[in-house]
Amino acid sequence: MDIADYLKRIEERNKINADNRFNLRGQYHFDFKNFCNIVSVHAQDIIYSRNESTVFVVDDDNKKLFEYLFLWFTADKSFPGDLLKGIIVSGTKGTGKTCIVKGALMAYSEILGDVNKKHIFEFISCPRFHLKYVDNADGFYFKRNLYMDDLGRETTEFMHFGTTHTPILTTLYNRYDFGALTFATSNFNLKDLSELYSGTVDDRFLSMFNYFELTGKTRRKNIN
């Protein structure tokens, strides 16, 4: 096989992955309104699980993010980015990043998980990830679809039986090498994340993620 044939085969494989990732509009008669409603239900459940009484709403501050997610999930070619990459959303605390992105991924996993297990996402909280990292000897979090919440707020390194571990850095390194699909949310913007991971995985961020920012005031009650 010459190099031209090899590159063509890779291009075809990537196209199939994007086109077949899921076609909600056709197979499930899914439109943007349905998407917003389903994600909102999951988002509200996340809020209730925190014992908070805030009512989740789709409004002018978050609607654009809903649009971007919908275009990605339906593999729409008008998506303003790369359909083969994951998505990272940054913004100040309380804007609803986790509720929206995790809610969307819960819907994604719920609808297509029964069809193909590869569509199911695992969820981790970066600040608590080191507590389960030592059980990751088989690389469980290196290859599966993964959502990383609060990226940048993790425990940078820890010792376990005399060995120094860097859980998030090692996971990001390996996920990049394996081409694993990754979503993330962070209170840090892309510039801050690049500085935080300078010299380590910062150059891999643009290869792994489409970057979007969620603006607006906090939606949490009693927080100024």
C-alpha positions as CSV (number, residue, x, y, z in Angstrom):
1,M,0.0,0.0,0.0
2,D,1.5,3.4,-1.0
3,I,1.2,6.5,1.1
4,A,-1.7,8.0,-0.9
5,D,-3.8,4.9,-0.4
6,Y,-3.0,4.9,3.3
7,L,-4.0,8.5,3.7
8,K,-7.2,7.9,1.8
9,R,-8.1,5.0,4.0
10,I,-7.5,7.1,7.1
11,E,-9.7,9.9,5.7
12,E,-12.5,7.4,4.9
13,R,-12.3,5.9,8.4
14,N,-12.5,9.3,10.0
15,K,-15.5,10.2,7.8
16,I,-17.3,7.0,8.8
17,N,-16.6,7.7,12.4
18,A,-18.1,11.2,12.2
19,D,-21.1,10.2,10.0
20,N,-22.0,7.1,12.0
21,R,-21.3,8.6,15.5
22,F,-24.9,9.3,15.5
23,N,-27.7,10.6,13.3
24,L,-30.3,11.7,15.8
25,R,-32.1,13.9,13.3
26,G,-32.8,11.0,10.9
27,Q,-32.9,7.8,13.0
28,Y,-34.6,9.3,16.1
29,H,-36.4,12.3,14.5
30,F,-34.5,14.5,16.8
31,D,-34.5,18.3,16.5
32,F,-33.0,21.2,18.4
33,K,-36.0,21.7,20.6
34,N,-36.1,18.0,21.6
35,F,-32.4,18.2,22.3
36,C,-32.8,21.2,24.6
37,N,-35.7,19.6,26.5
38,I,-33.9,16.3,27.1
39,V,-30.6,18.0,28.2
40,S,-32.6,20.3,30.4
41,V,-34.2,17.4,32.2
42,H,-30.7,15.9,32.9
43,A,-29.3,19.3,33.9
44,Q,-32.2,19.7,36.4
45,D,-31.5,16.3,37.8
46,I,-27.9,17.2,38.3
47,I,-29.0,20.4,40.2
48,Y,-31.3,18.4,42.4
49,S,-28.6,15.9,43.2
50,R,-26.7,18.7,44.8
51,N,-29.7,19.6,47.0
52,E,-30.1,22.9,45.2
53,S,-33.4,24.4,44.2
54,T,-32.3,26.4,41.2
55,V,-34.5,25.9,38.1
56,F,-32.5,25.2,35.0
57,V,-33.5,27.2,31.9
58,V,-32.2,27.6,28.4
59,D,-31.7,31.3,27.7
60,D,-29.6,33.8,25.7
61,D,-26.5,33.1,27.8
62,N,-26.4,29.4,27.2
63,K,-28.4,28.8,24.0
64,K,-25.3,29.2,21.7
65,L,-23.6,26.4,23.6
66,F,-26.7,24.2,23.2
67,E,-26.5,24.9,19.5
68,Y,-22.8,23.9,19.3
69,L,-23.5,20.7,21.2
70,F,-26.4,19.8,19.0
71,L,-24.4,20.3,15.9
72,W,-21.6,18.1,17.2
73,F,-23.9,15.3,18.4
74,T,-25.8,15.2,15.1
75,A,-22.5,15.3,13.1
76,D,-23.7,18.4,11.3
77,K,-21.1,19.8,9.0
78,S,-22.0,23.3,9.9
79,F,-20.5,22.7,13.3
80,P,-17.9,25.5,13.8
81,G,-15.0,23.1,14.6
82,D,-13.7,19.6,14.0
83,L,-16.3,16.9,14.4
84,L,-13.6,14.3,15.3
85,K,-12.4,16.2,18.3
86,G,-14.1,16.5,21.7
87,I,-15.2,19.7,23.3
88,I,-13.9,21.7,26.3
89,V,-16.1,24.5,27.8
90,S,-14.7,27.1,30.1
91,G,-16.4,29.8,32.1
92,T,-16.7,31.3,35.5
93,K,-18.3,29.3,38.4
94,G,-22.0,28.8,38.4
95,T,-22.7,29.5,34.7
96,G,-24.0,26.0,34.2
97,K,-21.1,24.4,32.3
98,T,-21.3,21.0,34.1
99,C,-25.1,20.8,34.0
100,I,-25.2,21.4,30.2
101,V,-22.2,19.4,29.1
102,K,-22.8,16.4,31.5
103,G,-26.5,16.6,30.8
104,A,-25.9,16.4,27.0
105,L,-23.4,13.5,27.4
106,M,-25.9,11.6,29.6
107,A,-28.5,12.0,26.9
108,Y,-25.9,10.9,24.3
109,S,-25.0,7.8,26.3
110,E,-28.6,7.0,27.2
111,I,-30.0,7.2,23.6
112,L,-27.1,5.3,21.9
113,G,-25.7,3.2,24.6
114,D,-28.0,0.3,23.9
115,V,-27.1,0.5,20.2
116,N,-23.4,0.5,20.7
117,K,-21.4,0.6,24.0
118,K,-18.7,2.8,22.3
119,H,-21.1,5.7,22.6
120,I,-21.3,5.6,26.4
121,F,-19.3,8.2,28.3
122,E,-17.6,7.7,31.7
123,F,-17.6,10.7,34.0
124,I,-14.9,11.9,36.4
125,S,-14.5,14.9,38.7
126,C,-10.9,16.0,38.3
127,P,-10.4,17.2,41.9
128,R,-11.4,13.7,43.2
129,F,-9.8,11.7,40.4
130,H,-6.7,10.8,42.3
131,L,-8.8,8.8,44.8
132,K,-9.7,6.3,42.0
133,Y,-6.6,6.7,39.8
134,V,-4.6,3.9,41.6
135,D,-7.3,1.4,40.5
136,N,-6.8,2.5,36.9
137,A,-4.0,0.0,36.3
138,D,-5.6,-1.4,33.2
139,G,-5.9,2.0,31.6
140,F,-9.7,2.1,32.0
141,Y,-9.8,5.9,31.6
142,F,-7.3,6.1,28.8
143,K,-9.4,4.8,25.9
144,R,-13.1,5.1,26.7
145,N,-15.2,8.2,26.0
146,L,-14.6,10.4,28.9
147,Y,-16.0,13.6,30.5
148,M,-13.6,15.5,32.8
149,D,-15.3,18.0,35.1
150,D,-13.4,20.8,36.8
151,L,-10.2,20.4,34.7
152,G,-7.4,22.4,36.2
153,R,-8.5,21.9,39.8
154,E,-7.1,18.5,40.3
155,T,-4.5,17.2,42.7
156,T,-1.4,17.6,40.5
157,E,0.5,14.7,41.9
158,F,0.5,12.3,44.9
159,M,2.5,9.5,46.3
160,H,1.3,5.9,46.4
161,F,3.6,3.2,47.8
162,G,6.6,5.3,47.1
163,T,5.6,6.1,43.5
164,T,4.7,9.6,42.3
165,H,1.6,9.7,40.2
166,T,0.3,12.6,38.1
167,P,-3.3,11.4,37.4
168,I,-4.7,14.0,35.1
169,L,-1.5,14.6,33.1
170,T,-1.0,10.9,32.6
171,T,-4.6,10.4,31.6
172,L,-4.5,13.3,29.1
173,Y,-1.2,12.1,27.6
174,N,-2.5,8.6,27.0
175,R,-5.9,9.8,25.7
176,Y,-4.1,11.9,23.2
177,D,-2.0,9.0,22.1
178,F,-5.0,6.7,21.8
179,G,-7.1,9.3,20.0
180,A,-9.8,8.9,22.7
181,L,-12.8,11.1,22.6
182,T,-12.7,13.6,25.5
183,F,-15.1,16.3,26.8
184,A,-14.2,18.6,29.6
185,T,-15.4,21.7,31.6
186,S,-13.2,24.1,33.4
187,N,-13.2,27.4,35.3
188,F,-10.0,28.3,33.4
189,N,-9.9,29.7,29.9
190,L,-7.7,28.3,27.2
191,K,-4.9,30.7,27.9
192,D,-4.9,29.8,31.6
193,L,-5.1,26.0,30.9
194,S,-2.1,26.4,28.5
195,E,-0.1,28.1,31.2
196,L,-1.2,25.6,33.8
197,Y,-0.1,22.7,31.7
198,S,2.8,24.5,30.0
199,G,5.5,22.1,28.7
200,T,3.3,19.1,29.4
201,V,0.1,18.6,27.4
202,D,-0.7,22.2,26.5
203,D,0.2,21.7,22.9
204,R,-2.2,18.7,22.7
205,F,-5.3,20.7,23.8
206,L,-6.0,22.1,20.3
207,S,-5.6,18.6,18.9
208,M,-8.0,17.0,21.4
209,F,-10.7,19.7,21.8
210,N,-12.9,22.2,20.2
211,Y,-13.0,25.2,22.6
212,F,-16.1,27.2,23.6
213,E,-16.7,29.7,26.4
214,L,-19.9,30.0,28.4
215,T,-20.4,33.5,29.7
216,G,-23.0,35.0,32.0
217,K,-23.6,35.4,35.7
218,T,-23.8,32.6,38.2
219,R,-27.1,30.7,38.3
220,R,-26.5,29.5,41.8
221,K,-28.6,31.0,44.5
222,N,-27.1,33.2,47.3
223,I,-23.8,33.5,45.3
224,N,-22.8,37.0,44.2
